[in-house]
Amino acid sequence: MSLTLHFHPLASYCHKVLIALYESRTAFEGRIVDFADEASSAELFALWPVGKIPLLRDTDRDRTVPETSVIIEYLDRHHPGPAPLIPADPEEALEARLWDRFYDLYVSTPMQKIVTDRIRPDGNRDPHGVAEARAMLGTAYEMVERRMGDRRWAAGAAFTMADCAAAPALFYAEAVLPFSGSHPNVAAYFDRLAERPSFKRALAEARPHFHLFPYREAIPARFLEAQ
């Protein structure tokens, strides 16, 4: 098989790429990386010494493709699905790329700061950094709330790479700083994402690993049982 994805089923950025792969119906081999097992992660580090997942390897083109947004652009160009994840119109494409970066930088990044701080040893936690992350999430929610009042998907009428980024970002963000009771447009948008078959599949594959998530007790009950 040409495409191999090095990933972990629990990781939000891996969900982003999995959603894109499932949307495009692209065949690939998945290789789960366990960073606690040197043998499991050795191939990843050999291909990309930075050691970040997900990482896509395309043997037919002899390309190693890191970084989620670049992976999705690569898939859209070389392994396109029935509907593009990056619009053909240049202005619409810019909008998709902008909101892709928005969800990565201003939802996923502060969410991950809050999550990783919970598993730090006592004495090494960063309450100031966590407070800043919560404030950033709050700002992001307000922006999404205003934006999603009159649109279905993040960048407009069509599902794009921005929605691939938004789905896992909002899923985990709801657990660390809930928006469902305070931001109805954000909640309604997330409900639409949660009904997307590609995202349902990614969450189903993550479910056996939810016990590893530091805020597992805050995952909404509707996601804890097979649907």
N, C-alpha and C positions, 0 to 999 in steps of 0.2 A: 504493500500500500504506500502511495506516494507521501501522504501527510501523516506526521506523528505529532501529537500535542503532549508536551510534558506539563503536568498540571496536578492540582489536588482538588477533589470534589467539594471541599468546604470553602475554598478561597474565593472571595468575591470577584477579584479580577479574573480568575479562571472562569467563573460563571459568565462574565461578560463575553469572553471569546466562545465559550460553549454555546451561548445563545446565538451568536452569529453563525456558528457552524450548523446548528440545528435549523436556523432560519433558512440557510442556503442549501440545506440537505446535502452537505458535503461529507463524503466518507473520509474517515480518519481513524488512526489508531491512537488510543489514549494510554499514556503511561503515567501512572500516579507516582509522584515524587514524595518520598518520606525523608525529610531533612535530618531526622534522627538516625537514619540508616545510611551510612556512607556509601554502601553499594548501590542503594536506590537512587541517590542523588549524583553519583559519579558521572553518568552520561550527560546530565544537565550541565554540570560544571565544565565538562570537557567541551561542550558546544558553546557555552556562554558563561565565562568565568564569573560574571556578576552574580550568577546563581539565582536569578529571579524567575518566578513562574507567573503566567504561562509562557511557554516557549514553543514555537512552531518550527518543525523541520520538514522541508519539502525535498525529498531525495530526487525526484524527477528533475527539478530545477537546480539542485544542489544549493539550496538557500536555507539559512537559519534565520528565523524571523522572530525577534523579541518585541516586547512592548505591545500592550493590548490594542491600542488604536492603530498601530502600524500593522499588526496581524490582521485586523479586520479590513483595512485598506488593501492588504495583499490578497486576502481571500476574495474580496470584491473584484479585484482586477484579474486574478489568475484562476480562481475557482468560483465564478459567479453562480448565484442561485437564481430562482425564478423572479425575485424582486431585488433590486440593488439596495444595499444598506447605506450607500453614499449616493445621494441624488445626482442625476446627470447635470441638472442646472447648476452652474457655478455658484450662484448666490445661495441656493438651497443647500448645496454641499458645504458652504462656509457655515451656515446655520447648524447643520448637523455636527460639523467638527467642533464648533464653539460649545454646543451643549454636551457633547461627549467629554470635552475637557472640563466643563463645569462640574459634571457629576463625579468625575475622577478627582478633581482637585479640591472641591468645596463640599462634597458629601462623603465620598469614600475616604479621602485622606484624614479629615477630622474624626470620622467614625473609627478608623483603624487606630488613631492615637488614643481614643478612649478605651478601646478594646485591649490594646497591648498594655496600657498602663495598669489594667486590672490584674494582669499576670506578672507584673514586676514584683520583686521581693520587697518586703517592708523596708522602708528607709531609702528605697531607690525610686519611689513613685514621684510623679510630676504633677501635683495638683494645679499649679499655675497653667501648665500646658494643657491639661484636661479642661480647665475652665475656658481657655481660649478656643479649644476645639469645639466645645459645646456652644460657645457664642457664634462660631463660624457656621455650625450646623443650623442654628437658629436663623441666621441671616440667609442661608441657602434656602431654608424652608419658606421664608417670606418671599423670596424671589420666585421660587417655583409656584407658590400659591398664586401670585399675581399673574404669572405667565400662563398657567394651565387653566385659567378660568374660561378660555374660549378656544382651546385646541385639544385634540385627542392625543397626539404624540408629541414628544419633546421638541422636535424641529418642524412640526407642521402636520400635514394630513397623513403622511406615510411613516411607517415604522422604520427607523434608521439606526445607525451605530450609536446615536445618542441614547436611544431607548435600551440598547444592549448594555450601556454603561449605567443607566438609571436604575434598572431593575434590581441588580444585586446591591447597589449602593443604598437604595431606599429600604430594601429588605433588612439589611443589618442595621441601618440607621434607626429604623423604627424600634429596634430592641434596645438601643443605647440612649435614644432621646426621642420618645414617641411623638409622632405628628398626627396620628389618626384622630385624636380628640380636639385638635386645635387648628388644623389646616385642612379643611374639607376638599379643596381642589387637589392638594398633594395626595390625600388619601384616595380620592377617586381615580387619579392617574395611576397610583400604585395598584389599585384593584384591577385596572385594565391590564397592567403589566403582568399581574399575578395570574390572569386568565390566558396569557399567551402560551401556547403549547411548548414553545422552545424553553421558556422560563420554568414552566411546570416540570419539564424533564430535568433541567439542571438542579432544581430543588429536590426532586425525587432522588437523584443520585447523591445529593448532599445529605439527605435525611439520616442515613446511618452514622454520619459523622457529627451530627449536631451536638452530641454530648461533649465534644471537644471545644465548642465555642464558649468563651468565658461568660457570655451573657445568655446562655442557653435557656435559663429560666424565664427570660423575657421574650423569647420567640413566640409569636402569636400561635395559639392552639391550633388554628386551622391549617398550619403548615407542618404540624408534628405527626399527622397520620396520613397514610397513603390515601390518595384520592382516586 
